[in-house]
């Protein structure tokens, strides 16, 4: 018959293969863990940036609303303070008519 197979060398070869596989899986998991850590850090920074931008946008909107309210108030004040052009035109027309009448009747 032939030489009996050496079972101890097969087992140790399998054990070596499993150990190498475990090492590769461990390294792969560490790489994944590191990548996830970086992604979580970036996500946190992005969330903070978005929150800050929203706050800035809200402050800008509030400032814009205050400015618009102030301008509306100024417009209303200007409307109240403007000269009544229609009434002045009427007074001027009456004064012209009176002056014309005086010029006709007074030689």
Secondary structure as GFF3:
##gff-version 3
##sequence-region A 1 107
A	DSSP	alpha_helix	7	81	.	.	.	ID=ss1
A	DSSP	alpha_helix	85	105	.	.	.	ID=ss2
###
